[in-house]
């Protein structure tokens, strides 16, 4: 759990530092479809098993799929 929090806080720091760029809904949907088909996607928790981030289609602040400056830890998007 602490590793997930640390990973998220580091990503959040860089996201804010870069001006908080946002993805379009189409980009969020594209990333979401890649994530849910990934072998590391935890369907029960709806999160990435590598970085621990929530995986959803909503364009909200706590969703790394909605942050345009973020990359998949497995380089899939």
C-alpha positions in Angstrom: 0.0 0.0 0.0 2.8 2.4 0.8 4.5 1.7 -2.5 1.2 2.6 -4.3 0.9 5.9 -2.4 4.5 6.7 -3.1 4.2 6.0 -6.8 1.0 8.1 -7.1 2.5 11.0 -5.2 5.6 11.0 -7.5 3.3 11.0 -10.5 1.1 13.7 -9.0 4.1 15.9 -8.3 5.3 15.7 -12.0 1.8 16.1 -13.3 1.3 19.4 -11.3 4.9 20.5 -12.2 4.0 20.1 -15.9 0.9 22.2 -15.7 -1.7 19.4 -15.2 -2.4 18.6 -18.9 -5.6 16.7 -19.4 -6.4 13.9 -21.9 -9.5 14.1 -24.1 -12.3 11.6 -23.3 -11.4 9.7 -26.5 -7.8 9.3 -25.2 -9.1 8.2 -21.8 -11.3 5.6 -23.5 -8.4 4.4 -25.6 -6.1 4.0 -22.6 -8.9 2.3 -20.6 -9.4 -0.3 -23.3 -5.7 -1.1 -23.3 -5.6 -1.3 -19.5 -8.6 -3.6 -19.0 -7.1 -6.1 -21.5 -3.7 -6.1 -19.8 -2.6 -9.1 -17.8 -1.8 -6.8 -14.8 -5.3 -5.3 -14.6 -7.0 -6.2 -11.4 -10.6 -6.4 -12.3 -11.9 -6.8 -8.8 -10.0 -3.7 -7.5 -10.2 -1.9 -10.9 -6.5 -1.0 -10.7 -3.2 -1.6 -12.3 -1.3 -4.4 -10.7 2.0 -2.7 -11.5 1.6 0.9 -10.3 -1.6 0.5 -8.3 -3.4 3.3 -10.0 -7.2 3.3 -10.4 -8.4 2.4 -13.9 -11.6 4.1 -15.0 -13.2 6.1 -17.8 -14.0 9.2 -15.8 -12.3 12.5 -16.5 -11.5 13.2 -12.8 -8.4 14.5 -11.1 -7.5 11.2 -9.4 -7.5 9.2 -12.6 -4.0 8.9 -14.2 -5.6 7.9 -17.5 -7.0 11.5 -17.6 -3.5 13.0 -17.2 -2.1 13.6 -20.7 1.5 13.7 -19.5 1.4 10.2 -17.9 2.7 6.9 -19.4 1.8 3.3 -18.8 4.4 1.6 -16.5 4.5 -1.3 -19.1 4.8 1.1 -22.0 1.5 0.0 -23.5 0.2 3.6 -24.0 
